[in-house]
């Protein structure tokens, strides 16, 4: 058995006249799937949504929101569920919250096939229509209070009789007076819904308000469409004009030229004091067309960055301060440039600087104490070690040297360079003969390129 909550969601058991309330109503065409934001409200699963603005009107109706595809509410999914005049209320939403809507069209209405038109139902307490309804009621009460109304009521009685509105007509209670009919008709002329005739061919003030609003909305959208679809101009000229709401003319439509806009920008943001510029331009980093700009704090008056740097930098010397030029790796390697200074990163390129060095323990488990550009030591056996470099030398013609300590018992050991490769070198620690013996410490250093 379905719960009351489920029945309220699906609309099961609702009448044709009134449907269970919808949480929101659409304001534009939407995709009928996913938990969308409709009229400022983020939907959750099982929300009832009054869909009334679809491009295909046959899609209009009451739908149940879902994270996937939506389904029509059970009380709005067949021609037995609705008829002209079927109504529902909307509880939430920035535009449609608190409003009542009804179905227009001719019966029968086949859901999913026939176009479904849904219009707001007006009453004295419904949203934007409250003022119009109240005005009609106030007018009717004022007429009833007027002493001359007796004569008017008598004329109204005559008109009612001629028009067939006698009290004995079925549907009109016997105690309905001409004054009451006049009040009812006044409300109809003021607030009858859009497209609902008061008398054949004649409509209420609210009907024409809605029509004029639709025309204005269409005009606004059309103008926006014209602008969006127009060609793009990339270079503005002084004679080009722009529209604006003029605050000095009570926000009436006015225009301003591109020349005026430029002048305003220049006046607001480009004020210079005691400076004269004559048609200057900056192209490719060079200032042309005007006088040279002096560089602050003892500048040189140069007009290009290269010239300014050349004028500002100092010749290399032991006491030079300020701007200097750095040497490249190649210049540091040759060691002959006297106008530039090496950076810390390029010092390693100088032929007089060690490219790599290591201090390691060669007895027992081999371990590096400290090193530069040496990644590891391979223990090849007693007194036989491979020093693995963290750089690649240009060739195997570099210079390697080193020294070894003792065997741990005070017996000195010698160090021999067995072979050289671009990424490693093999060294031996020996005793008084050529016999290889472990030693500690062993130090190796490498020079060259």
C-alpha positions as semicolon CSV with decimal commas, in nm:
position;residue;x (nm);y (nm);z (nm)
1;X;0,000;0,000;0,000
2;X;0,148;0,335;-0,107
3;X;0,224;0,586;0,162
4;X;0,060;0,927;0,175
5;X;0,399;1,081;0,090
6;X;0,429;0,869;-0,225
7;X;0,075;0,955;-0,322
8;X;0,154;1,325;-0,291
9;X;0,456;1,285;-0,515
10;X;0,293;1,076;-0,788
11;X;-0,048;1,243;-0,767
12;X;-0,226;0,909;-0,727
13;X;-0,590;0,963;-0,640
14;X;-0,597;1,332;-0,739
15;X;-0,900;1,480;-0,917
16;X;-0,917;1,631;-1,264
17;X;-1,006;1,972;-1,119
18;X;-0,711;2,019;-0,882
19;X;-0,374;1,848;-0,878
20;X;-0,132;1,806;-0,588
21;X;0,093;2,114;-0,558
22;X;0,414;2,137;-0,758
23;X;0,734;2,254;-0,596
24;X;0,839;2,475;-0,889
25;X;0,725;2,581;-1,235
26;X;0,958;2,635;-1,530
27;X;1,036;2,974;-1,679
28;X;1,196;2,848;-2,003
29;X;1,245;2,534;-2,212
30;X;1,442;2,268;-2,015
31;X;1,587;1,921;-2,059
32;X;1,355;1,671;-1,891
33;X;1,632;1,491;-1,704
34;X;1,873;1,548;-1,416
35;X;1,839;1,744;-1,093
36;X;1,832;2,092;-1,249
37;X;1,798;2,439;-1,100
38;X;1,449;2,563;-1,192
39;X;1,330;2,915;-1,105
40;X;1,614;2,952;-0,854
41;X;1,545;2,618;-0,681
42;X;1,783;2,318;-0,693
43;X;1,563;2,015;-0,747
44;X;1,584;1,692;-0,551
45;X;1,457;1,352;-0,653
46;X;1,075;1,317;-0,655
47;X;1,005;1,693;-0,676
48;X;0,688;1,768;-0,873
49;X;0,769;2,019;-1,148
50;X;0,510;2,212;-1,352
51;X;0,667;2,220;-1,700
52;X;0,495;2,494;-1,903
53;X;0,749;2,654;-2,137
54;X;0,866;2,371;-2,360
55;X;0,954;2,441;-2,723
56;X;0,739;2,137;-2,802
57;X;0,413;2,221;-2,611
58;X;0,313;1,854;-2,604
59;X;0,593;1,806;-2,345
60;X;0,423;2,046;-2,100
61;X;0,258;1,908;-1,787
62;X;0,351;1,785;-1,440
63;X;0,672;1,580;-1,423
64;X;0,858;1,399;-1,143
65;X;1,225;1,510;-1,119
66;X;1,497;1,247;-1,112
67;X;1,875;1,228;-1,149
68;X;1,811;1,048;-1,478
69;X;1,519;1,083;-1,718
70;X;1,202;1,238;-1,570
71;X;0,862;1,070;-1,577
72;X;0,517;1,227;-1,598
73;X;0,322;1,238;-1,273
74;X;0,062;0,964;-1,246
75;X;-0,211;1,227;-1,218
76;X;-0,097;1,393;-1,542
77;X;-0,013;1,114;-1,786
78;X;-0,337;1,047;-1,979
79;X;-0,637;1,229;-2,125
80;X;-0,848;1,110;-1,828
81;X;-0,629;1,313;-1,589
82;X;-0,675;1,665;-1,724
83;X;-0,927;1,891;-1,892
84;X;-0,959;2,256;-1,978
85;X;-0,950;2,439;-1,644
86;X;-0,750;2,176;-1,447
87;X;-0,547;2,367;-1,185
88;X;-0,243;2,328;-0,962
89;X;-0,046;2,547;-0,723
90;X;0,330;2,616;-0,715
91;X;0,490;2,641;-0,370
92;X;0,848;2,759;-0,439
93;X;1,049;2,965;-0,689
94;X;1,171;3,318;-0,743
95;X;0,919;3,399;-1,020
96;X;0,638;3,143;-0,990
97;X;0,631;3,059;-0,619
98;X;0,283;3,105;-0,466
99;X;0,103;3,115;-0,800
100;X;-0,179;2,902;-0,937
101;X;-0,191;2,773;-1,295
102;X;-0,459;2,616;-1,510
103;X;-0,488;2,423;-1,837
104;X;-0,620;2,595;-2,151
105;X;-0,734;2,429;-2,473
106;X;-1,021;2,223;-2,598
107;X;-1,121;1,885;-2,457
108;X;-1,022;1,611;-2,488
109;X;-0,651;1,681;-2,430
110;X;-0,429;1,381;-2,510
111;X;-0,117;1,399;-2,291
112;X;0,204;1,355;-2,486
113;X;0,037;1,421;-2,821
114;X;-0,167;1,742;-2,804
115;X;-0,002;2,077;-2,729
116;X;-0,073;2,172;-2,367
117;X;-0,105;2,541;-2,282
118;X;-0,065;2,631;-1,913
119;X;-0,161;2,981;-1,797
120;X;-0,154;3,158;-1,463
121;X;-0,490;3,168;-1,280
122;X;-0,565;3,512;-1,138
123;X;-0,726;3,588;-0,805
124;X;-0,727;3,877;-0,560
125;X;-0,435;3,723;-0,373
126;X;-0,218;3,583;-0,653
127;X;0,122;3,742;-0,692
128;X;0,146;4,035;-0,933
129;X;-0,231;4,037;-0,991
130;X;-0,323;4,134;-0,634
131;X;-0,313;4,507;-0,704
132;X;-0,541;4,483;-1,006
133;X;-0,795;4,268;-0,822
134;X;-0,792;4,494;-0,519
135;X;-0,844;4,799;-0,740
136;X;-1,151;4,640;-0,896
137;X;-1,296;4,553;-0,556
138;X;-1,231;4,906;-0,425
139;X;-1,403;5,053;-0,731
140;X;-1,709;4,835;-0,680
141;X;-1,735;4,928;-0,310
142;X;-1,704;5,297;-0,397
143;X;-1,990;5,266;-0,644
144;X;-2,206;5,089;-0,384
145;X;-2,145;5,372;-0,137
146;X;-2,239;5,647;-0,385
147;X;-2,591;5,796;-0,325
148;X;-2,644;5,808;-0,699
149;X;-2,597;5,433;-0,722
150;X;-2,969;5,372;-0,676
151;X;-3,033;5,516;-1,019
152;X;-2,740;5,326;-1,166
153;X;-2,862;5,003;-1,007
154;X;-3,205;5,053;-1,159
155;X;-3,049;5,092;-1,504
156;X;-2,834;4,783;-1,436
157;X;-3,146;4,585;-1,348
158;X;-3,304;4,682;-1,680
159;X;-2,986;4,585;-1,866
160;X;-2,971;4,255;-1,680
161;X;-3,331;4,176;-1,775
162;X;-3,274;4,261;-2,141
163;X;-2,952;4,055;-2,142
164;X;-3,130;3,753;-1,996
165;X;-2,972;3,781;-1,651
166;X;-3,300;3,750;-1,464
167;X;-3,265;3,603;-1,113
168;X;-3,458;3,293;-1,213
169;X;-3,198;3,188;-1,472
170;X;-3,040;2,860;-1,354
171;X;-2,705;2,919;-1,190
172;X;-2,783;3,269;-1,061
173;X;-2,932;3,277;-0,707
174;X;-3,251;3,472;-0,665
175;X;-3,089;3,716;-0,424
176;X;-2,815;3,830;-0,671
177;X;-2,862;4,203;-0,725
178;X;-2,755;4,423;-1,012
179;X;-2,496;4,578;-0,779
180;X;-2,340;4,239;-0,712
181;X;-2,337;4,160;-1,084
182;X;-2,174;4,498;-1,147
183;X;-1,905;4,423;-0,886
184;X;-1,838;4,081;-1,037
185;X;-1,814;4,224;-1,388
186;X;-1,581;4,500;-1,267
187;X;-1,347;4,236;-1,130
188;X;-1,364;4,044;-1,458
189;X;-1,278;4,354;-1,665
190;X;-0,982;4,416;-1,436
191;X;-0,841;4,069;-1,366
192;X;-0,973;3,803;-1,605
193;X;-0,678;3,578;-1,705
194;X;-0,493;3,624;-2,029
195;X;-0,681;3,493;-2,335
196;X;-1,003;3,449;-2,134
197;X;-1,280;3,664;-2,282
198;X;-1,500;3,878;-2,057
199;X;-1,753;3,893;-2,337
200;X;-1,704;3,754;-2,689
201;X;-1,407;3,928;-2,848
202;X;-1,332;4,151;-2,546
203;X;-1,065;4,096;-2,280
204;X;-0,963;4,229;-1,938
205;X;-0,703;4,493;-1,854
206;X;-0,475;4,218;-1,723
207;X;-0,499;4,035;-2,057
208;X;-0,361;4,342;-2,237
209;X;-0,098;4,393;-1,968
210;X;0,029;4,041;-2,028
211;X;0,024;4,087;-2,404
212;X;0,219;4,413;-2,383
213;X;0,467;4,248;-2,148
214;X;0,514;3,963;-2,396
215;X;0,568;4,213;-2,679
216;X;0,827;4,402;-2,472
217;X;1,003;4,077;-2,377
218;X;1,006;3,967;-2,741
219;X;1,140;4,308;-2,847
220;X;1,414;4,291;-2,583
221;X;1,511;3,940;-2,690
222;X;1,504;4,047;-3,055
223;X;1,737;4,341;-2,993
224;X;1,972;4,117;-2,796
225;X;1,963;3,868;-3,081
226;X;2,044;4,141;-3,332
227;X;2,347;4,246;-3,128
228;X;2,464;3,888;-3,075
229;X;2,428;3,801;-3,442
230;X;2,583;4,119;-3,581
231;X;2,925;4,132;-3,741
232;X;3,231;4,200;-3,525
233;X;3,422;4,526;-3,569
234;X;3,783;4,501;-3,456
235;X;3,901;4,860;-3,513
236;X;3,689;5,142;-3,368
237;X;3,683;5,488;-3,524
238;X;3,596;5,817;-3,355
239;X;3,254;5,839;-3,522
240;X;3,133;5,501;-3,385
241;X;2,843;5,541;-3,139
242;X;2,726;5,345;-2,832
243;X;2,385;5,355;-2,659
244;X;2,350;5,421;-2,287
245;X;2,096;5,498;-2,016
246;X;2,167;5,865;-1,938
247;X;2,148;5,948;-1,566
248;X;2,133;6,321;-1,643
249;X;1,829;6,272;-1,869
250;X;1,626;6,066;-1,619
251;X;1,780;5,748;-1,762
252;X;1,650;5,817;-2,112
253;X;1,825;5,654;-2,408
254;X;2,128;5,855;-2,515
255;X;2,443;5,794;-2,720
256;X;2,815;5,856;-2,689
257;X;3,089;5,844;-2,953
258;X;3,410;5,645;-2,939
259;X;3,599;5,976;-2,952
260;X;3,425;6,087;-2,631
261;X;3,497;5,754;-2,462
262;X;3,867;5,780;-2,547
263;X;3,882;6,136;-2,420
264;X;3,717;6,032;-2,094
265;X;3,959;5,743;-2,042
266;X;4,258;5,966;-2,113
267;X;4,132;6,230;-1,872
268;X;4,069;5,977;-1,595
269;X;4,379;5,755;-1,619
270;X;4,654;5,921;-1,823
271;X;4,727;6,252;-1,651
272;X;5,098;6,340;-1,675
273;X;5,267;6,619;-1,481
274;X;5,549;6,827;-1,639
275;X;5,602;6,570;-1,917
276;X;5,582;6,624;-2,292
277;X;5,541;6,330;-2,533
278;X;5,542;6,377;-2,910
279;X;5,383;6,086;-3,099
280;X;5,581;5,819;-2,914
281;X;5,545;5,445;-2,983
282;X;5,697;5,129;-2,838
283;X;5,776;4,854;-3,090
284;X;5,996;4,550;-3,035
285;X;6,111;4,685;-2,702
286;X;6,232;5,013;-2,857
287;X;6,089;5,360;-2,782
288;X;6,054;5,569;-3,098
289;X;5,882;5,887;-3,214
290;X;5,961;6,091;-2,905
291;X;6,242;6,210;-2,687
292;X;6,448;5,950;-2,505
293;X;6,323;5,859;-2,159
294;X;6,587;5,905;-1,890
295;X;6,624;5,607;-1,657
296;X;6,576;5,703;-1,292
297;X;6,860;5,707;-1,037
298;X;7,146;5,811;-1,265
299;X;7,010;5,667;-1,590
300;X;7,180;5,693;-1,927
301;X;6,905;5,841;-2,148
302;X;6,916;5,531;-2,372
303;X;6,606;5,436;-2,571
304;X;6,657;5,057;-2,589
305;X;6,706;4,798;-2,318
306;X;7,029;4,669;-2,472
307;X;7,187;5,015;-2,486
308;X;7,071;5,098;-2,135
309;X;7,224;4,776;-2,001
310;X;7,550;4,841;-2,185
311;X;7,568;5,189;-2,036
312;X;7,482;5,080;-1,685
313;X;7,700;4,771;-1,642
314;X;8,052;4,805;-1,500
315;X;8,376;4,659;-1,624
316;X;8,485;4,351;-1,432
317;X;8,725;4,430;-1,150
318;X;8,801;4,321;-0,798
319;X;8,602;4,614;-0,660
320;X;8,313;4,621;-0,911
321;X;7,963;4,667;-0,765
322;X;7,624;4,693;-0,926
323;X;7,542;4,546;-1,269
324;X;7,783;4,284;-1,413
325;X;7,757;4,037;-1,701
326;X;7,769;3,663;-1,633
327;X;7,996;3,429;-1,827
328;X;7,866;3,121;-2,008
329;X;7,980;2,763;-1,943
330;X;8,201;2,779;-2,252
331;X;8,359;3,106;-2,141
332;X;8,427;2,966;-1,794
333;X;8,578;2,650;-1,948
334;X;8,830;2,849;-2,156
335;X;8,914;3,069;-1,857
336;X;9,031;3,359;-2,078
337;X;8,738;3,608;-2,058
338;X;8,821;3,909;-1,838
339;X;8,499;4,109;-1,889
340;X;8,252;3,866;-1,733
341;X;8,215;3,682;-1,403
342;X;8,116;3,317;-1,352
343;X;7,806;3,221;-1,162
344;X;7,816;2,955;-0,894
345;X;7,651;2,712;-1,136
346;X;7,916;2,767;-1,409
347;X;8,226;2,741;-1,186
348;X;8,229;2,365;-1,236
349;X;8,305;2,418;-1,605
350;X;8,647;2,573;-1,536
351;X;8,935;2,340;-1,617
352;X;9,099;2,418;-1,284
353;X;8,801;2,304;-1,081
354;X;8,745;1,942;-0,977
355;X;8,468;1,781;-1,176
356;X;8,416;1,516;-0,909
357;X;8,569;1,386;-0,584
358;X;8,495;1,131;-0,316
359;X;8,615;1,021;0,031
360;X;8,508;0,665;0,120
361;X;8,581;0,379;0,360
362;X;8,723;0,082;0,167
363;X;8,741;-0,167;0,456
364;X;8,450;-0,401;0,518
365;X;8,124;-0,248;0,396
366;X;8,219;0,027;0,153
367;X;8,063;0,363;0,251
368;X;8,093;0,715;0,110
369;X;8,172;0,977;0,370
370;X;8,133;1,279;0,138
371;X;8,149;1,343;-0,235
372;X;8,073;1,569;-0,531
373;X;7,936;1,430;-0,856
374;X;7,993;1,071;-0,735
375;X;7,683;0,856;-0,709
376;X;7,818;0,531;-0,558
377;X;8,119;0,300;-0,499
378;X;8,115;-0,057;-0,630
379;X;8,321;-0,305;-0,421
380;X;8,474;-0,542;-0,678
381;X;8,670;-0,744;-0,421
382;X;8,961;-0,690;-0,185
383;X;9,124;-0,354;-0,260
384;X;8,932;-0,318;-0,595
385;X;8,677;-0,037;-0,630
386;X;8,474;0,130;-0,909
387;X;8,392;0,500;-0,855
388;X;8,062;0,575;-1,035
389;X;8,030;0,936;-1,156
390;X;7,720;1,153;-1,148
391;X;7,832;1,331;-1,468
392;X;7,949;1,217;-1,808
393;X;8,299;1,330;-1,898
394;X;8,367;1,441;-2,256
395;X;8,614;1,155;-2,298
396;X;8,833;0,919;-2,096
397;X;9,138;1,147;-2,119
398;X;9,071;1,333;-1,797
399;X;9,304;1,340;-1,497
400;X;9,228;1,128;-1,190
401;X;9,440;1,114;-0,878
402;X;9,401;0,999;-0,523
403;X;9,544;0,859;-0,205
404;X;9,469;0,579;0,037
405;X;9,514;0,538;0,412
406;X;9,605;0,222;0,606
407;X;9,467;-0,124;0,653
408;X;9,334;-0,024;0,995
409;X;9,639;-0,166;1,173
410;X;9,883;0,109;1,080
411;X;10,010;-0,049;0,756
412;X;10,012;0,208;0,472
413;X;9,841;0,138;0,144
414;X;9,901;0,281;-0,206
415;X;9,630;0,384;-0,458
416;X;9,655;0,303;-0,828
417;X;9,427;0,421;-1,115
418;X;9,346;0,098;-1,298
419;X;9,122;0,236;-1,579
420;X;8,918;0,542;-1,686
421;X;8,574;0,564;-1,852
422;X;8,344;0,861;-1,918
423;X;8,104;0,765;-1,638
424;X;8,333;0,575;-1,395
425;X;8,691;0,485;-1,304
426;X;8,851;0,176;-1,144
427;X;9,102;0,218;-0,858
428;X;9,313;-0,034;-0,661
429;X;9,449;-0,011;-0,307
430;X;9,775;-0,214;-0,279
431;X;10,042;-0,298;-0,025
432;X;10,420;-0,293;-0,078
433;X;10,371;-0,531;-0,369
434;X;10,104;-0,537;-0,635
435;X;9,871;-0,733;-0,408
436;X;9,533;-0,556;-0,372
437;X;9,437;-0,486;-0,009
438;X;9,150;-0,294;0,153
439;X;9,229;0,053;0,289
440;X;9,065;0,345;0,469
441;X;9,024;0,625;0,385
442;X;9,042;0,629;0,004
443;X;9,021;0,969;-0,166
444;X;8,979;1,023;-0,542
445;X;8,953;1,352;-0,737
446;X;8,894;1,420;-1,108
447;X;8,992;1,717;-1,330
448;X;8,934;1,782;-1,701
449;X;8,637;1,798;-1,931
